[in-house]
Amino acid sequence: MALKKLTLKNFRNASETTYTFGPTRNRILGKNGAGKTTIREAVCFLFCGTDSTGGRIPQHLIQDGADSLEVIGETSK
Protein backbone atom coordinates (compact mmCIF):
# COMPACT_ATOMS: atom_id res chain seq x y z
CA MET A 1 0.00 0.00 0.00
CA ALA A 2 1.36 3.42 -0.96
CA LEU A 3 0.19 6.83 0.17
CA LYS A 4 -0.93 8.78 -2.90
CA LYS A 5 -2.45 11.92 -1.39
CA LEU A 6 -2.53 13.54 2.04
CA THR A 7 -4.99 16.32 2.89
CA LEU A 8 -4.66 18.28 6.13
CA LYS A 9 -7.14 20.68 7.72
CA ASN A 10 -6.25 22.64 10.87
CA PHE A 11 -3.22 20.40 11.38
CA ARG A 12 -0.28 22.23 13.00
CA ASN A 13 0.48 25.15 10.64
CA ALA A 14 -1.54 23.83 7.68
CA SER A 15 -4.98 25.48 7.42
CA GLU A 16 -5.95 23.35 4.42
CA THR A 17 -3.20 21.70 2.42
CA THR A 18 -2.98 18.72 0.06
CA TYR A 19 0.22 16.85 -0.72
CA THR A 20 0.42 14.47 -3.68
CA PHE A 21 3.04 11.72 -3.71
CA GLY A 22 4.60 9.84 -6.62
CA PRO A 23 4.18 6.10 -7.25
CA THR A 24 7.63 5.16 -5.87
CA ARG A 25 9.85 6.66 -3.19
CA ASN A 26 9.41 10.31 -2.32
CA ARG A 27 11.86 12.69 -0.70
CA ILE A 28 10.59 15.51 1.40
CA LEU A 29 13.00 18.42 1.23
CA GLY A 30 12.68 22.01 2.38
CA LYS A 31 14.05 24.77 4.54
CA ASN A 32 13.22 25.13 8.21
CA GLY A 33 9.54 25.86 8.67
CA ALA A 34 8.56 24.46 5.24
CA GLY A 35 6.31 21.71 6.67
CA LYS A 36 8.46 18.56 6.64
CA THR A 37 7.65 17.69 10.24
CA THR A 38 3.97 18.45 9.64
CA ILE A 39 3.91 15.77 6.93
CA ARG A 40 5.66 13.25 9.20
CA GLU A 41 3.30 13.97 12.10
CA ALA A 42 0.25 13.69 9.81
CA VAL A 43 1.35 10.32 8.43
CA CYS A 44 1.92 9.00 11.98
CA PHE A 45 -1.48 10.31 13.06
CA LEU A 46 -3.21 8.87 9.98
CA PHE A 47 -1.82 5.34 10.24
CA CYS A 48 -1.16 4.98 13.99
CA GLY A 49 -3.55 7.42 15.67
CA THR A 50 -0.65 9.02 17.54
CA ASP A 51 1.93 11.74 17.05
CA SER A 52 5.49 10.73 16.12
CA THR A 53 6.42 10.20 19.78
CA GLY A 54 3.49 7.83 20.40
CA GLY A 55 1.29 10.37 22.20
CA ARG A 56 -2.41 9.64 21.80
CA ILE A 57 -3.72 13.07 22.86
CA PRO A 58 -3.22 15.24 19.76
CA GLN A 59 -4.12 18.65 21.24
CA HIS A 60 -0.72 20.06 20.22
CA LEU A 61 -1.39 19.04 16.59
CA ILE A 62 -4.54 21.16 16.29
CA GLN A 63 -3.90 24.55 14.70
CA ASP A 64 -4.15 27.54 17.05
CA GLY A 65 -7.70 28.87 17.14
CA ALA A 66 -9.26 25.69 15.68
CA ASP A 67 -11.47 23.21 17.55
CA SER A 68 -10.49 20.08 15.62
CA LEU A 69 -8.22 18.72 12.93
CA GLU A 70 -8.73 16.49 9.92
CA VAL A 71 -6.26 14.20 8.17
CA ILE A 72 -7.39 12.43 5.00
CA GLY A 73 -5.22 9.93 3.19
CA GLU A 74 -5.67 8.33 -0.20
CA THR A 75 -3.77 5.10 -0.76
CA SER A 76 -3.16 2.78 -3.66
CA LYS A 77 -5.28 0.02 -2.09
PyMOL Python script that loads the backbone (N, CA, C, O; Angstrom):
from pymol import cmd

cmd.read_pdbstr("""\
ATOM      1  N   MET A   1       0.845  -1.162   0.000  1.00  0.00           N
ATOM      2  CA  MET A   1       0.000   0.000   0.000  1.00  0.00           C
ATOM      3  C   MET A   1       0.903   1.242   0.000  1.00  0.00           C
ATOM      4  O   MET A   1       1.858   1.326   0.772  1.00  0.00           O
ATOM      5  N   ALA A   2       0.593   2.179  -0.857  1.00  0.00           N
ATOM      6  CA  ALA A   2       1.355   3.418  -0.956  1.00  0.00           C
ATOM      7  C   ALA A   2       0.431   4.608  -0.731  1.00  0.00           C
ATOM      8  O   ALA A   2      -0.717   4.613  -1.175  1.00  0.00           O
ATOM      9  N   LEU A   3       0.941   5.599  -0.046  1.00  0.00           N
ATOM     10  CA  LEU A   3       0.186   6.826   0.174  1.00  0.00           C
ATOM     11  C   LEU A   3       0.264   7.676  -1.090  1.00  0.00           C
ATOM     12  O   LEU A   3       1.354   8.042  -1.531  1.00  0.00           O
ATOM     13  N   LYS A   4      -0.885   7.986  -1.668  1.00  0.00           N
ATOM     14  CA  LYS A   4      -0.933   8.777  -2.898  1.00  0.00           C
ATOM     15  C   LYS A   4      -1.198  10.246  -2.634  1.00  0.00           C
ATOM     16  O   LYS A   4      -0.633  11.110  -3.304  1.00  0.00           O
ATOM     17  N   LYS A   5      -2.056  10.537  -1.660  1.00  0.00           N
ATOM     18  CA  LYS A   5      -2.445  11.918  -1.390  1.00  0.00           C
ATOM     19  C   LYS A   5      -2.718  12.080   0.099  1.00  0.00           C
ATOM     20  O   LYS A   5      -3.257  11.181   0.745  1.00  0.00           O
ATOM     21  N   LEU A   6      -2.339  13.233   0.636  1.00  0.00           N
ATOM     22  CA  LEU A   6      -2.534  13.539   2.040  1.00  0.00           C
ATOM     23  C   LEU A   6      -3.139  14.931   2.136  1.00  0.00           C
ATOM     24  O   LEU A   6      -2.540  15.902   1.674  1.00  0.00           O
ATOM     25  N   THR A   7      -4.318  15.036   2.730  1.00  0.00           N
ATOM     26  CA  THR A   7      -4.995  16.322   2.892  1.00  0.00           C
ATOM     27  C   THR A   7      -5.090  16.636   4.377  1.00  0.00           C
ATOM     28  O   THR A   7      -5.528  15.807   5.176  1.00  0.00           O
ATOM     29  N   LEU A   8      -4.671  17.851   4.735  1.00  0.00           N
ATOM     30  CA  LEU A   8      -4.665  18.282   6.129  1.00  0.00           C
ATOM     31  C   LEU A   8      -5.543  19.507   6.301  1.00  0.00           C
ATOM     32  O   LEU A   8      -5.514  20.424   5.480  1.00  0.00           O
ATOM     33  N   LYS A   9      -6.323  19.517   7.369  1.00  0.00           N
ATOM     34  CA  LYS A   9      -7.145  20.680   7.722  1.00  0.00           C
ATOM     35  C   LYS A   9      -6.934  20.973   9.192  1.00  0.00           C
ATOM     36  O   LYS A   9      -7.144  20.105  10.039  1.00  0.00           O
ATOM     37  N   ASN A  10      -6.517  22.198   9.500  1.00  0.00           N
ATOM     38  CA  ASN A  10      -6.249  22.642  10.870  1.00  0.00           C
ATOM     39  C   ASN A  10      -5.224  21.768  11.579  1.00  0.00           C
ATOM     40  O   ASN A  10      -5.311  21.557  12.788  1.00  0.00           O
ATOM     41  N   PHE A  11      -4.263  21.268  10.834  1.00  0.00           N
ATOM     42  CA  PHE A  11      -3.222  20.402  11.380  1.00  0.00           C
ATOM     43  C   PHE A  11      -1.935  21.208  11.491  1.00  0.00           C
ATOM     44  O   PHE A  11      -1.368  21.627  10.481  1.00  0.00           O
ATOM     45  N   ARG A  12      -1.476  21.422  12.720  1.00  0.00           N
ATOM     46  CA  ARG A  12      -0.281  22.226  13.002  1.00  0.00           C
ATOM     47  C   ARG A  12      -0.377  23.571  12.282  1.00  0.00           C
ATOM     48  O   ARG A  12      -1.264  24.361  12.604  1.00  0.00           O
ATOM     49  N   ASN A  13       0.490  23.857  11.335  1.00  0.00           N
ATOM     50  CA  ASN A  13       0.482  25.150  10.643  1.00  0.00           C
ATOM     51  C   ASN A  13      -0.251  25.108   9.308  1.00  0.00           C
ATOM     52  O   ASN A  13      -0.253  26.101   8.581  1.00  0.00           O
ATOM     53  N   ALA A  14      -0.872  23.986   8.970  1.00  0.00           N
ATOM     54  CA  ALA A  14      -1.543  23.828   7.679  1.00  0.00           C
ATOM     55  C   ALA A  14      -3.041  24.068   7.836  1.00  0.00           C
ATOM     56  O   ALA A  14      -3.743  23.225   8.395  1.00  0.00           O
ATOM     57  N   SER A  15      -3.540  25.204   7.353  1.00  0.00           N
ATOM     58  CA  SER A  15      -4.979  25.477   7.417  1.00  0.00           C
ATOM     59  C   SER A  15      -5.734  24.459   6.581  1.00  0.00           C
ATOM     60  O   SER A  15      -6.608  23.754   7.086  1.00  0.00           O
ATOM     61  N   GLU A  16      -5.398  24.386   5.314  1.00  0.00           N
ATOM     62  CA  GLU A  16      -5.945  23.355   4.418  1.00  0.00           C
ATOM     63  C   GLU A  16      -4.930  23.146   3.308  1.00  0.00           C
ATOM     64  O   GLU A  16      -4.738  24.011   2.453  1.00  0.00           O
ATOM     65  N   THR A  17      -4.286  21.995   3.331  1.00  0.00           N
ATOM     66  CA  THR A  17      -3.199  21.702   2.415  1.00  0.00           C
ATOM     67  C   THR A  17      -3.330  20.279   1.908  1.00  0.00           C
ATOM     68  O   THR A  17      -3.724  19.385   2.657  1.00  0.00           O
ATOM     69  N   THR A  18      -3.004  20.062   0.640  1.00  0.00           N
ATOM     70  CA  THR A  18      -2.984  18.722   0.061  1.00  0.00           C
ATOM     71  C   THR A  18      -1.605  18.456  -0.526  1.00  0.00           C
ATOM     72  O   THR A  18      -1.058  19.270  -1.270  1.00  0.00           O
ATOM     73  N   TYR A  19      -1.058  17.303  -0.177  1.00  0.00           N
ATOM     74  CA  TYR A  19       0.216  16.855  -0.722  1.00  0.00           C
ATOM     75  C   TYR A  19      -0.052  15.642  -1.604  1.00  0.00           C
ATOM     76  O   TYR A  19      -0.807  14.749  -1.219  1.00  0.00           O
ATOM     77  N   THR A  20       0.557  15.604  -2.775  1.00  0.00           N
ATOM     78  CA  THR A  20       0.424  14.473  -3.685  1.00  0.00           C
ATOM     79  C   THR A  20       1.778  13.798  -3.808  1.00  0.00           C
ATOM     80  O   THR A  20       2.791  14.465  -4.015  1.00  0.00           O
ATOM     81  N   PHE A  21       1.800  12.473  -3.681  1.00  0.00           N
ATOM     82  CA  PHE A  21       3.038  11.720  -3.710  1.00  0.00           C
ATOM     83  C   PHE A  21       3.132  10.896  -4.991  1.00  0.00           C
ATOM     84  O   PHE A  21       2.116  10.501  -5.563  1.00  0.00           O
ATOM     85  N   GLY A  22       4.349  10.646  -5.428  1.00  0.00           N
ATOM     86  CA  GLY A  22       4.600   9.844  -6.624  1.00  0.00           C
ATOM     87  C   GLY A  22       4.406   8.362  -6.343  1.00  0.00           C
ATOM     88  O   GLY A  22       4.211   7.966  -5.194  1.00  0.00           O
ATOM     89  N   PRO A  23       4.459   7.534  -7.396  1.00  0.00           N
ATOM     90  CA  PRO A  23       4.177   6.103  -7.248  1.00  0.00           C
ATOM     91  C   PRO A  23       5.309   5.306  -6.586  1.00  0.00           C
ATOM     92  O   PRO A  23       5.088   4.178  -6.146  1.00  0.00           O
ATOM     93  N   THR A  24       6.513   5.876  -6.510  1.00  0.00           N
ATOM     94  CA  THR A  24       7.629   5.162  -5.874  1.00  0.00           C
ATOM     95  C   THR A  24       8.077   5.943  -4.646  1.00  0.00           C
ATOM     96  O   THR A  24       7.247   6.549  -3.968  1.00  0.00           O
ATOM     97  N   ARG A  25       9.336   5.939  -4.356  1.00  0.00           N
ATOM     98  CA  ARG A  25       9.851   6.657  -3.190  1.00  0.00           C
ATOM     99  C   ARG A  25       9.754   8.156  -3.390  1.00  0.00           C
ATOM    100  O   ARG A  25       9.885   8.660  -4.505  1.00  0.00           O
ATOM    101  N   ASN A  26       9.523   8.855  -2.297  1.00  0.00           N
ATOM    102  CA  ASN A  26       9.413  10.309  -2.324  1.00  0.00           C
ATOM    103  C   ASN A  26      10.343  10.896  -1.279  1.00  0.00           C
ATOM    104  O   ASN A  26      10.433  10.390  -0.161  1.00  0.00           O
ATOM    105  N   ARG A  27      11.026  11.953  -1.644  1.00  0.00           N
ATOM    106  CA  ARG A  27      11.861  12.687  -0.704  1.00  0.00           C
ATOM    107  C   ARG A  27      11.139  13.965  -0.327  1.00  0.00           C
ATOM    108  O   ARG A  27      10.541  14.636  -1.168  1.00  0.00           O
ATOM    109  N   ILE A  28      11.206  14.281   0.930  1.00  0.00           N
ATOM    110  CA  ILE A  28      10.586  15.515   1.405  1.00  0.00           C
ATOM    111  C   ILE A  28      11.714  16.450   1.811  1.00  0.00           C
ATOM    112  O   ILE A  28      12.377  16.237   2.826  1.00  0.00           O
ATOM    113  N   LEU A  29      11.919  17.465   1.025  1.00  0.00           N
ATOM    114  CA  LEU A  29      12.999  18.417   1.235  1.00  0.00           C
ATOM    115  C   LEU A  29      12.431  19.808   1.427  1.00  0.00           C
ATOM    116  O   LEU A  29      11.382  20.133   0.871  1.00  0.00           O
ATOM    117  N   GLY A  30      13.109  20.628   2.204  1.00  0.00           N
ATOM    118  CA  GLY A  30      12.684  22.010   2.380  1.00  0.00           C
ATOM    119  C   GLY A  30      13.460  22.685   3.485  1.00  0.00           C
ATOM    120  O   GLY A  30      14.108  22.031   4.302  1.00  0.00           O
ATOM    121  N   LYS A  31      13.387  23.981   3.500  1.00  0.00           N
ATOM    122  CA  LYS A  31      14.048  24.769   4.537  1.00  0.00           C
ATOM    123  C   LYS A  31      13.295  24.620   5.852  1.00  0.00           C
ATOM    124  O   LYS A  31      12.205  24.049   5.902  1.00  0.00           O
ATOM    125  N   ASN A  32      13.892  25.139   6.903  1.00  0.00           N
ATOM    126  CA  ASN A  32      13.221  25.135   8.209  1.00  0.00           C
ATOM    127  C   ASN A  32      11.882  25.851   8.096  1.00  0.00           C
ATOM    128  O   ASN A  32      11.784  26.918   7.489  1.00  0.00           O
ATOM    129  N   GLY A  33      10.863  25.257   8.684  1.00  0.00           N
ATOM    130  CA  GLY A  33       9.537  25.864   8.669  1.00  0.00           C
ATOM    131  C   GLY A  33       8.740  25.603   7.402  1.00  0.00           C
ATOM    132  O   GLY A  33       7.671  26.184   7.219  1.00  0.00           O
ATOM    133  N   ALA A  34       9.244  24.730   6.515  1.00  0.00           N
ATOM    134  CA  ALA A  34       8.565  24.459   5.242  1.00  0.00           C
ATOM    135  C   ALA A  34       7.422  23.455   5.378  1.00  0.00           C
ATOM    136  O   ALA A  34       6.559  23.391   4.503  1.00  0.00           O
ATOM    137  N   GLY A  35       7.396  22.663   6.466  1.00  0.00           N
ATOM    138  CA  GLY A  35       6.307  21.706   6.670  1.00  0.00           C
ATOM    139  C   GLY A  35       6.716  20.243   6.641  1.00  0.00           C
ATOM    140  O   GLY A  35       5.852  19.367   6.598  1.00  0.00           O
ATOM    141  N   LYS A  36       8.004  19.958   6.663  1.00  0.00           N
ATOM    142  CA  LYS A  36       8.462  18.560   6.635  1.00  0.00           C
ATOM    143  C   LYS A  36       7.968  17.779   7.849  1.00  0.00           C
ATOM    144  O   LYS A  36       7.484  16.656   7.710  1.00  0.00           O
ATOM    145  N   THR A  37       8.085  18.360   9.024  1.00  0.00           N
ATOM    146  CA  THR A  37       7.647  17.694  10.241  1.00  0.00           C
ATOM    147  C   THR A  37       6.132  17.564  10.273  1.00  0.00           C
ATOM    148  O   THR A  37       5.607  16.586  10.805  1.00  0.00           O
ATOM    149  N   THR A  38       5.432  18.526   9.718  1.00  0.00           N
ATOM    150  CA  THR A  38       3.973  18.449   9.641  1.00  0.00           C
ATOM    151  C   THR A  38       3.550  17.219   8.847  1.00  0.00           C
ATOM    152  O   THR A  38       2.619  16.516   9.240  1.00  0.00           O
ATOM    153  N   ILE A  39       4.224  16.956   7.740  1.00  0.00           N
ATOM    154  CA  ILE A  39       3.909  15.769   6.928  1.00  0.00           C
ATOM    155  C   ILE A  39       4.183  14.504   7.731  1.00  0.00           C
ATOM    156  O   ILE A  39       3.355  13.594   7.745  1.00  0.00           O
ATOM    157  N   ARG A  40       5.326  14.432   8.398  1.00  0.00           N
ATOM    158  CA  ARG A  40       5.665  13.248   9.204  1.00  0.00           C
ATOM    159  C   ARG A  40       4.635  13.025  10.301  1.00  0.00           C
ATOM    160  O   ARG A  40       4.161  11.905  10.491  1.00  0.00           O
ATOM    161  N   GLU A  41       4.286  14.083  11.022  1.00  0.00           N
ATOM    162  CA  GLU A  41       3.301  13.965  12.097  1.00  0.00           C
ATOM    163  C   GLU A  41       1.941  13.522  11.556  1.00  0.00           C
ATOM    164  O   GLU A  41       1.261  12.708  12.181  1.00  0.00           O
ATOM    165  N   ALA A  42       1.544  14.052  10.402  1.00  0.00           N
ATOM    166  CA  ALA A  42       0.253  13.695   9.807  1.00  0.00           C
ATOM    167  C   ALA A  42       0.221  12.226   9.399  1.00  0.00           C
ATOM    168  O   ALA A  42      -0.789  11.553   9.603  1.00  0.00           O
ATOM    169  N   VAL A  43       1.302  11.727   8.831  1.00  0.00           N
ATOM    170  CA  VAL A  43       1.353  10.318   8.431  1.00  0.00           C
ATOM    171  C   VAL A  43       1.283   9.426   9.670  1.00  0.00           C
ATOM    172  O   VAL A  43       0.568   8.424   9.662  1.00  0.00           O
ATOM    173  N   CYS A  44       2.003   9.765  10.721  1.00  0.00           N
ATOM    174  CA  CYS A  44       1.922   8.999  11.978  1.00  0.00           C
ATOM    175  C   CYS A  44       0.501   9.003  12.527  1.00  0.00           C
ATOM    176  O   CYS A  44      -0.023   7.965  12.931  1.00  0.00           O
ATOM    177  N   PHE A  45      -0.116  10.183  12.537  1.00  0.00           N
ATOM    178  CA  PHE A  45      -1.478  10.312  13.057  1.00  0.00           C
ATOM    179  C   PHE A  45      -2.466   9.519  12.207  1.00  0.00           C
ATOM    180  O   PHE A  45      -3.369   8.874  12.742  1.00  0.00           O
ATOM    181  N   LEU A  46      -2.299   9.564  10.891  1.00  0.00           N
ATOM    182  CA  LEU A  46      -3.210   8.871   9.976  1.00  0.00           C
ATOM    183  C   LEU A  46      -3.154   7.357  10.159  1.00  0.00           C
ATOM    184  O   LEU A  46      -4.194   6.705  10.248  1.00  0.00           O
ATOM    185  N   PHE A  47      -1.954   6.798  10.216  1.00  0.00           N
ATOM    186  CA  PHE A  47      -1.821   5.343  10.244  1.00  0.00           C
ATOM    187  C   PHE A  47      -1.748   4.745  11.650  1.00  0.00           C
ATOM    188  O   PHE A  47      -2.073   3.571  11.829  1.00  0.00           O
ATOM    189  N   CYS A  48      -1.331   5.518  12.641  1.00  0.00           N
ATOM    190  CA  CYS A  48      -1.160   4.979  13.991  1.00  0.00           C
ATOM    191  C   CYS A  48      -2.107   5.581  15.023  1.00  0.00           C
ATOM    192  O   CYS A  48      -2.320   4.996  16.085  1.00  0.00           O
ATOM    193  N   GLY A  49      -2.681   6.756  14.716  1.00  0.00           N
ATOM    194  CA  GLY A  49      -3.552   7.422  15.670  1.00  0.00           C
ATOM    195  C   GLY A  49      -2.789   8.128  16.778  1.00  0.00           C
ATOM    196  O   GLY A  49      -3.359   8.465  17.816  1.00  0.00           O
ATOM    197  N   THR A  50      -1.485   8.355  16.556  1.00  0.00           N
ATOM    198  CA  THR A  50      -0.647   9.024  17.542  1.00  0.00           C
ATOM    199  C   THR A  50       0.214  10.071  16.846  1.00  0.00           C
ATOM    200  O   THR A  50       0.248  10.145  15.618  1.00  0.00           O
ATOM    201  N   ASP A  51       0.913  10.885  17.650  1.00  0.00           N
ATOM    202  CA  ASP A  51       1.928  11.742  17.048  1.00  0.00           C
ATOM    203  C   ASP A  51       3.200  10.905  16.878  1.00  0.00           C
ATOM    204  O   ASP A  51       3.192   9.711  17.177  1.00  0.00           O
ATOM    205  N   SER A  52       4.274  11.503  16.409  1.00  0.00           N
ATOM    206  CA  SER A  52       5.487  10.729  16.117  1.00  0.00           C
ATOM    207  C   SER A  52       6.179  10.195  17.365  1.00  0.00           C
ATOM    208  O   SER A  52       7.036   9.318  17.258  1.00  0.00           O
ATOM    209  N   THR A  53       5.829  10.704  18.548  1.00  0.00           N
ATOM    210  CA  THR A  53       6.420  10.197  19.783  1.00  0.00           C
ATOM    211  C   THR A  53       5.550   9.132  20.434  1.00  0.00           C
ATOM    212  O   THR A  53       5.926   8.576  21.466  1.00  0.00           O
ATOM    213  N   GLY A  54       4.396   8.838  19.850  1.00  0.00           N
ATOM    214  CA  GLY A  54       3.491   7.830  20.401  1.00  0.00           C
ATOM    215  C   GLY A  54       2.389   8.402  21.265  1.00  0.00           C
ATOM    216  O   GLY A  54       1.590   7.651  21.824  1.00  0.00           O
ATOM    217  N   GLY A  55       2.331   9.740  21.386  1.00  0.00           N
ATOM    218  CA  GLY A  55       1.294  10.371  22.199  1.00  0.00           C
ATOM    219  C   GLY A  55      -0.076  10.247  21.559  1.00  0.00           C
ATOM    220  O   GLY A  55      -0.230  10.505  20.365  1.00  0.00           O
ATOM    221  N   ARG A  56      -1.062   9.858  22.334  1.00  0.00           N
ATOM    222  CA  ARG A  56      -2.406   9.642  21.803  1.00  0.00           C
ATOM    223  C   ARG A  56      -3.346  10.832  22.009  1.00  0.00           C
ATOM    224  O   ARG A  56      -4.492  10.785  21.562  1.00  0.00           O
ATOM    225  N   ILE A  57      -2.895  11.882  22.667  1.00  0.00           N
ATOM    226  CA  ILE A  57      -3.724  13.073  22.856  1.00  0.00           C
ATOM    227  C   ILE A  57      -3.161  14.154  21.937  1.00  0.00           C
ATOM    228  O   ILE A  57      -2.147  14.773  22.260  1.00  0.00           O
ATOM    229  N   PRO A  58      -3.812  14.387  20.793  1.00  0.00           N
ATOM    230  CA  PRO A  58      -3.219  15.242  19.758  1.00  0.00           C
ATOM    231  C   PRO A  58      -3.506  16.733  19.893  1.00  0.00           C
ATOM    232  O   PRO A  58      -3.484  17.442  18.886  1.00  0.00           O
ATOM    233  N   GLN A  59      -3.774  17.237  21.094  1.00  0.00           N
ATOM    234  CA  GLN A  59      -4.117  18.654  21.241  1.00  0.00           C
ATOM    235  C   GLN A  59      -3.065  19.571  20.626  1.00  0.00           C
ATOM    236  O   GLN A  59      -3.410  20.601  20.048  1.00  0.00           O
ATOM    237  N   HIS A  60      -1.793  19.216  20.743  1.00  0.00           N
ATOM    238  CA  HIS A  60      -0.724  20.062  20.217  1.00  0.00           C
ATOM    239  C   HIS A  60      -0.652  20.038  18.683  1.00  0.00           C
ATOM    240  O   HIS A  60       0.049  20.855  18.086  1.00  0.00           O
ATOM    241  N   LEU A  61      -1.370  19.113  18.049  1.00  0.00           N
ATOM    242  CA  LEU A  61      -1.387  19.038  16.585  1.00  0.00           C
ATOM    243  C   LEU A  61      -2.476  19.909  15.970  1.00  0.00           C
ATOM    244  O   LEU A  61      -2.438  20.198  14.774  1.00  0.00           O
ATOM    245  N   ILE A  62      -3.449  20.331  16.784  1.00  0.00           N
ATOM    246  CA  ILE A  62      -4.538  21.164  16.290  1.00  0.00           C
ATOM    247  C   ILE A  62      -4.045  22.598  16.134  1.00  0.00           C
ATOM    248  O   ILE A  62      -3.420  23.151  17.038  1.00  0.00           O
ATOM    249  N   GLN A  63      -4.328  23.185  14.996  1.00  0.00           N
ATOM    250  CA  GLN A  63      -3.899  24.551  14.702  1.00  0.00           C
ATOM    251  C   GLN A  63      -4.472  25.520  15.724  1.00  0.00           C
ATOM    252  O   GLN A  63      -5.605  25.359  16.178  1.00  0.00           O
ATOM    253  N   ASP A  64      -3.679  26.533  16.086  1.00  0.00           N
ATOM    254  CA  ASP A  64      -4.147  27.544  17.048  1.00  0.00           C
ATOM    255  C   ASP A  64      -5.444  28.180  16.566  1.00  0.00           C
ATOM    256  O   ASP A  64      -5.551  28.590  15.410  1.00  0.00           O
ATOM    257  N   GLY A  65      -6.425  28.260  17.456  1.00  0.00           N
ATOM    258  CA  GLY A  65      -7.700  28.872  17.137  1.00  0.00           C
ATOM    259  C   GLY A  65      -8.727  27.916  16.548  1.00  0.00           C
ATOM    260  O   GLY A  65      -9.882  28.300  16.359  1.00  0.00           O
ATOM    261  N   ALA A  66      -8.334  26.676  16.252  1.00  0.00           N
ATOM    262  CA  ALA A  66      -9.257  25.688  15.679  1.00  0.00           C
ATOM    263  C   ALA A  66      -9.735  24.736  16.782  1.00  0.00           C
ATOM    264  O   ALA A  66      -9.054  24.550  17.791  1.00  0.00           O
ATOM    265  N   ASP A  67     -10.909  24.142  16.577  1.00  0.00           N
ATOM    266  CA  ASP A  67     -11.473  23.206  17.545  1.00  0.00           C
ATOM    267  C   ASP A  67     -11.092  21.761  17.271  1.00  0.00           C
ATOM    268  O   ASP A  67     -11.072  20.932  18.181  1.00  0.00           O
ATOM    269  N   SER A  68     -10.785  21.461  16.000  1.00  0.00           N
ATOM    270  CA  SER A  68     -10.490  20.078  15.624  1.00  0.00           C
ATOM    271  C   SER A  68      -9.536  20.066  14.440  1.00  0.00           C
ATOM    272  O   SER A  68      -9.235  21.105  13.853  1.00  0.00           O
ATOM    273  N   LEU A  69      -9.074  18.887  14.106  1.00  0.00           N
ATOM    274  CA  LEU A  69      -8.220  18.722  12.932  1.00  0.00           C
ATOM    275  C   LEU A  69      -8.770  17.591  12.078  1.00  0.00           C
ATOM    276  O   LEU A  69      -9.589  16.791  12.529  1.00  0.00           O
ATOM    277  N   GLU A  70      -8.304  17.541  10.835  1.00  0.00           N
ATOM    278  CA  GLU A  70      -8.728  16.494   9.921  1.00  0.00           C
ATOM    279  C   GLU A  70      -7.533  16.063   9.081  1.00  0.00           C
ATOM    280  O   GLU A  70      -6.822  16.899   8.524  1.00  0.00           O
ATOM    281  N   VAL A  71      -7.317  14.761   8.995  1.00  0.00           N
ATOM    282  CA  VAL A  71      -6.260  14.199   8.171  1.00  0.00           C
ATOM    283  C   VAL A  71      -6.911  13.154   7.279  1.00  0.00           C
ATOM    284  O   VAL A  71      -7.502  12.190   7.765  1.00  0.00           O
ATOM    285  N   ILE A  72      -6.799  13.353   5.961  1.00  0.00           N
ATOM    286  CA  ILE A  72      -7.393  12.434   5.000  1.00  0.00           C
ATOM    287  C   ILE A  72      -6.297  11.872   4.123  1.00  0.00           C
ATOM    288  O   ILE A  72      -5.515  12.627   3.545  1.00  0.00           O
ATOM    289  N   GLY A  73      -6.230  10.571   4.018  1.00  0.00           N
ATOM    290  CA  GLY A  73      -5.225   9.925   3.190  1.00  0.00           C
ATOM    291  C   GLY A  73      -5.858   9.110   2.082  1.00  0.00           C
ATOM    292  O   GLY A  73      -6.877   8.448   2.281  1.00  0.00           O
ATOM    293  N   GLU A  74      -5.248   9.166   0.922  1.00  0.00           N
ATOM    294  CA  GLU A  74      -5.674   8.326  -0.201  1.00  0.00           C
ATOM    295  C   GLU A  74      -4.529   7.391  -0.517  1.00  0.00           C
ATOM    296  O   GLU A  74      -3.405   7.832  -0.758  1.00  0.00           O
ATOM    297  N   THR A  75      -4.814   6.090  -0.518  1.00  0.00           N
ATOM    298  CA  THR A  75      -3.772   5.096  -0.758  1.00  0.00           C
ATOM    299  C   THR A  75      -4.022   4.347  -2.058  1.00  0.00           C
ATOM    300  O   THR A  75      -5.065   4.494  -2.695  1.00  0.00           O
ATOM    301  N   SER A  76      -3.051   3.551  -2.429  1.00  0.00           N
ATOM    302  CA  SER A  76      -3.155   2.783  -3.664  1.00  0.00           C
ATOM    303  C   SER A  76      -4.057   1.569  -3.524  1.00  0.00           C
ATOM    304  O   SER A  76      -4.434   0.974  -4.533  1.00  0.00           O
ATOM    305  N   LYS A  77      -4.413   1.186  -2.316  1.00  0.00           N
ATOM    306  CA  LYS A  77      -5.278   0.020  -2.094  1.00  0.00           C
ATOM    307  C   LYS A  77      -6.575   0.444  -1.454  1.00  0.00           C
ATOM    308  O   LYS A  77      -7.435  -0.395  -1.188  1.00  0.00           O
TER     309      LYS A  77
END
""", "prot")
cmd.dss("prot")
cmd.show_as("cartoon", "prot")
cmd.util.cbc("prot")
cmd.orient("prot")
